[in-house]
Amino acid sequence: MSELKERDREVFKVLLVHWINHNGEHVAGYREWSDKMRVSRPEVAEEIDEAIASMEAAAKSLMLAKIRFQEAE
């Protein structure tokens, strides 16, 4: 496996931060709509809650990827 070019490493670090932050912004919006749906459409809120859990798991994985990438530098 070839080493990443310096430029690619720098771009990847920026992308990881962006992905983590952007994911959090989406989760906040999902949570808002889940709350709005909870009384009138609880089945919809439940699906959104499942999406939130998946997004939170993705955020954790992205954070671990960031930590592991930084450890190797």
Summary of the structure (lengths in Angstrom):
residues: 73
radius of gyration: 16.6
end to end distance: 16.3
largest distance: 54.2
contacts: 170
relative contact order: 0.14
helix: 85%
strand: 0%
